Amino acid sequence: MNLYGLIGYPLTHSFSKRYFTDKFIREKIKESSYELFEIKSLDELPELLKKKHDLRGLNVTIPYKKDVIAFLDDLDDASAERIGAVNTIKIYADGSTKGFNTDYYGFQQSLVEWFDKRGESCKYIKALVLGNGGAAKAVQVALKDLEMEYTLVSRQKSDDCVSYEGLTQEVIEGHRLIINTTPLGTFPNTEECPMIPYQWITRSHYLYDLVYNPAETLFLKKGTEQGAATMNGLKMLELQAEKAWEIWTTEENLWSV
């Protein structure tokens, strides 16, 4: 049996197990399963890897995307090392581990497709990135590669970001794309949302929430009420999951079954 899974805490919101279970059935992938490993500390990871001998790959979610790097043997230069966060771990036959970042691919591809469908190029649109965690790292690199200017927004103002209190009407109007990379609004805490001045959002704005459960977060609902275009993170989840699967099962690293 080839075992794959997700580590993070908590995991009640995650669709990953459902996605991969459906994929295995749909594509008739035999001898494979996907499980959720809810760990309260990354100190539990070495024991998990030791006990689960059939574990071939892991996805990583909040709050471990940055801190998990210290527990890995190697990092992919093109993604994880450049971004400074990992959401996919490949486990080799000798037990060694390598970190990758497929959030980058999932976010960038979904963003470009979204704008293309709406008949607009995202290249010259300025963005606000809400949050500064592991997912935000991937988003920032993706925006840079798309040549999009962006401003980070965090609870504390610093040289690199503005505070939520610093979001004036001028700032909101000057940044037509607003991306929520925080977990605010994730099930079951669906009454939460980033504290931004929604009254200044217009029909020319795009609101992208990396959260996908619920399908419409309070962040997106408030954007819709102002006439903005909105999208949740489900497409990003699907794209990054397929990229993770590709990493886990590439020809040169296949496990002998």
C-alpha positions as CSV (number, residue, x, y, z in Angstrom):
1,M,0.0,0.0,0.0
2,N,1.2,3.5,-0.9
3,L,0.2,5.9,1.8
4,Y,-0.1,9.7,1.4
5,G,-1.4,12.3,3.8
6,L,-1.7,15.8,5.2
7,I,-0.1,17.2,8.4
8,G,-1.3,20.3,10.1
9,Y,-3.4,21.5,13.0
10,P,-6.4,21.6,13.0
11,L,-7.5,19.7,9.9
12,T,-11.3,19.8,10.3
13,H,-11.5,22.2,7.3
14,S,-9.5,20.1,4.8
15,F,-10.8,18.7,1.6
16,S,-7.5,17.0,0.7
17,K,-8.5,13.5,1.8
18,R,-11.7,13.7,-0.2
19,Y,-9.9,15.0,-3.2
20,F,-7.3,12.3,-3.3
21,T,-9.7,9.5,-2.4
22,D,-12.0,10.6,-5.3
23,K,-8.9,10.8,-7.5
24,F,-7.8,7.2,-6.7
25,I,-11.3,5.9,-7.4
26,R,-11.8,8.0,-10.6
27,E,-8.4,7.1,-12.1
28,K,-8.4,3.6,-10.8
29,I,-5.2,4.1,-8.9
30,K,-4.8,0.9,-6.8
31,E,-3.0,0.2,-3.6
32,S,-3.1,3.9,-2.6
33,S,-4.7,5.8,0.3
34,Y,-4.7,9.3,1.8
35,E,-5.0,10.1,5.4
36,L,-5.1,13.1,7.7
37,F,-2.4,13.3,10.4
38,E,-3.4,16.0,12.8
39,I,-0.3,16.8,14.9
40,K,-0.1,19.4,17.6
41,S,3.6,19.9,17.2
42,L,6.2,19.2,14.4
43,D,8.1,17.3,17.0
44,E,5.6,14.5,16.2
45,L,6.7,14.3,12.6
46,P,9.9,12.1,13.0
47,E,7.9,9.5,14.9
48,L,5.1,9.6,12.2
49,L,7.7,9.0,9.5
50,K,9.3,6.2,11.5
51,K,6.0,4.4,12.2
52,K,4.4,4.7,8.8
53,H,6.7,2.7,6.6
54,D,4.4,2.9,3.6
55,L,4.2,6.7,3.7
56,R,5.3,8.0,0.3
57,G,4.4,11.7,0.5
58,L,2.8,14.4,2.7
59,N,1.1,17.7,2.1
60,V,1.7,20.4,4.8
61,T,-0.8,23.0,5.9
62,I,-1.2,25.7,8.5
63,P,0.6,26.3,10.8
64,Y,3.7,24.3,9.7
65,K,4.6,25.4,6.1
66,K,7.7,27.4,7.2
67,D,8.8,25.5,10.4
68,V,8.7,22.1,8.7
69,I,11.8,23.0,6.7
70,A,14.0,22.3,9.8
71,F,12.7,18.7,9.8
72,L,13.6,17.9,6.2
73,D,16.7,16.4,4.6
74,D,16.6,18.5,1.4
75,L,14.7,21.3,-0.3
76,D,13.8,21.8,-3.9
77,D,15.8,24.8,-5.2
78,A,13.2,26.0,-7.7
79,S,10.3,26.2,-5.3
80,A,10.7,25.6,-1.5
81,E,14.1,27.1,-1.0
82,R,13.2,30.1,-3.1
83,I,9.9,30.7,-1.3
84,G,11.0,29.7,2.2
85,A,7.9,27.5,2.8
86,V,7.0,23.9,2.1
87,N,3.5,22.4,1.4
88,T,4.6,19.1,-0.2
89,I,7.1,16.5,1.1
90,K,8.4,13.6,-0.9
91,I,9.6,10.6,1.0
92,Y,12.2,8.4,-0.8
93,A,12.8,4.7,-0.5
94,D,15.6,5.2,1.9
95,G,13.4,7.3,4.2
96,S,15.0,10.6,3.3
97,T,12.7,13.6,2.7
98,K,12.6,16.6,0.4
99,G,10.4,19.6,0.6
100,F,8.6,21.3,-2.4
101,N,6.2,24.1,-2.7
102,T,3.2,23.5,-5.1
103,D,1.1,26.4,-3.6
104,Y,3.1,28.6,-5.9
105,Y,2.0,26.7,-9.0
106,G,-1.6,26.4,-7.8
107,F,-2.0,30.0,-7.0
108,Q,-0.3,31.4,-10.0
109,Q,-2.1,29.2,-12.5
110,S,-5.5,29.8,-11.0
111,L,-5.0,33.5,-10.9
112,V,-3.9,33.8,-14.5
113,E,-6.9,31.5,-15.6
114,W,-9.3,33.7,-13.6
115,F,-8.2,36.9,-15.2
116,D,-8.1,35.4,-18.7
117,K,-11.7,34.3,-18.3
118,R,-12.6,37.8,-17.4
119,G,-10.8,39.2,-20.4
120,E,-8.2,41.1,-18.4
121,S,-4.5,40.8,-17.9
122,C,-3.3,40.7,-14.3
123,K,0.2,42.0,-15.2
124,Y,-0.4,45.6,-14.4
125,I,-2.8,45.2,-11.5
126,K,-1.5,46.0,-8.0
127,A,-2.3,43.6,-5.2
128,L,-2.7,43.6,-1.4
129,V,-1.6,40.4,0.2
130,L,-3.3,39.9,3.6
131,G,-1.1,37.9,6.0
132,N,2.5,36.9,6.1
133,G,2.5,33.1,6.8
134,G,3.7,30.2,4.6
135,A,1.0,30.6,2.0
136,A,1.7,34.3,1.7
137,K,5.3,33.4,0.8
138,A,4.3,31.4,-2.2
139,V,1.8,34.1,-3.3
140,Q,4.5,36.8,-3.1
141,V,6.9,34.9,-5.4
142,A,4.1,34.1,-7.8
143,L,3.1,37.7,-8.0
144,K,6.8,38.7,-8.6
145,D,7.1,36.3,-11.4
146,L,3.9,37.7,-13.0
147,E,5.5,41.2,-12.7
148,M,2.7,42.3,-10.4
149,E,3.3,44.9,-7.7
150,Y,2.0,44.1,-4.3
151,T,1.8,45.4,-0.8
152,L,1.9,43.1,2.3
153,V,-0.7,43.7,5.0
154,S,-0.2,42.5,8.5
155,R,-1.3,43.2,12.0
156,Q,1.9,45.0,12.8
157,K,3.3,47.7,10.5
158,S,7.0,47.2,9.5
159,D,9.4,48.2,6.7
160,D,7.9,45.4,4.6
161,C,4.2,45.8,5.2
162,V,1.4,48.1,6.2
163,S,-1.0,47.5,9.0
164,Y,-4.7,46.9,8.6
165,E,-5.3,50.3,10.2
166,G,-3.2,51.8,7.4
167,L,-5.5,50.7,4.7
168,T,-6.9,54.1,3.6
169,Q,-9.4,54.6,0.8
170,E,-6.5,55.6,-1.5
171,V,-4.6,52.3,-0.8
172,I,-7.7,50.2,-1.4
173,E,-8.6,52.0,-4.6
174,G,-5.0,51.7,-5.8
175,H,-4.9,47.9,-5.3
176,R,-7.6,46.2,-7.4
177,L,-6.6,42.6,-6.3
178,I,-6.9,41.7,-2.6
179,I,-5.7,38.2,-1.6
180,N,-6.5,36.7,1.7
181,T,-3.7,34.2,2.7
182,T,-4.8,34.0,6.4
183,P,-7.0,31.2,7.8
184,L,-9.7,33.8,8.9
185,G,-13.1,32.6,7.9
186,T,-12.1,28.9,7.6
187,F,-14.7,26.4,8.8
188,P,-15.9,26.2,11.6
189,N,-15.0,29.9,12.3
190,T,-17.0,31.2,9.4
191,E,-18.0,34.4,11.1
192,E,-14.5,35.7,10.9
193,C,-12.9,37.8,8.1
194,P,-9.9,40.1,7.6
195,M,-10.6,43.5,9.0
196,I,-10.2,45.7,5.9
197,P,-12.4,48.7,4.9
198,Y,-14.8,46.8,2.6
199,Q,-16.8,50.0,2.0
200,W,-14.1,51.2,-0.5
201,I,-14.1,48.0,-2.6
202,T,-15.7,48.6,-6.0
203,R,-16.8,46.7,-9.1
204,S,-13.3,46.9,-10.5
205,H,-11.8,44.9,-7.6
206,Y,-10.9,41.2,-7.4
207,L,-11.0,39.4,-4.1
208,Y,-9.2,36.0,-3.9
209,D,-9.5,34.0,-0.8
210,L,-7.1,31.0,-0.4
211,V,-9.7,29.5,2.0
212,Y,-12.0,27.1,0.2
213,N,-14.2,25.8,3.1
214,P,-16.7,27.4,3.2
215,A,-17.1,28.1,-0.6
216,E,-18.0,31.6,0.2
217,T,-16.2,33.1,3.1
218,L,-17.3,36.3,4.9
219,F,-14.4,38.0,3.1
220,L,-15.8,37.0,-0.3
221,K,-19.4,37.7,0.7
222,K,-18.5,41.3,1.7
223,G,-16.7,41.7,-1.6
224,T,-19.6,40.4,-3.6
225,E,-21.9,42.9,-1.8
226,Q,-19.7,45.7,-3.1
227,G,-19.8,44.3,-6.7
228,A,-16.3,42.8,-6.8
229,A,-15.3,39.7,-8.6
230,T,-14.5,36.9,-6.2
231,M,-12.8,33.5,-6.2
232,N,-12.1,31.0,-3.4
233,G,-9.1,28.7,-3.1
234,L,-10.6,25.4,-4.4
235,K,-9.1,25.7,-7.8
236,M,-5.7,26.4,-6.2
237,L,-6.1,23.3,-4.0
238,E,-6.8,21.1,-7.0
239,L,-3.9,22.5,-9.0
240,Q,-1.4,22.2,-6.2
241,A,-2.7,18.7,-5.3
242,E,-2.1,17.5,-8.9
243,K,1.4,19.0,-8.9
244,A,2.1,17.2,-5.6
245,W,1.0,13.9,-7.0
246,E,3.3,14.5,-10.0
247,I,6.2,15.1,-7.6
248,W,5.4,12.0,-5.5
249,T,5.2,9.7,-8.5
250,T,7.8,10.9,-11.0
251,E,9.5,8.1,-12.9
252,E,13.0,8.5,-11.5
253,N,11.7,8.3,-7.9
254,L,9.0,5.6,-8.1
255,W,8.8,3.1,-5.3
256,S,9.1,-0.5,-6.2
257,V,5.8,-2.2,-5.1
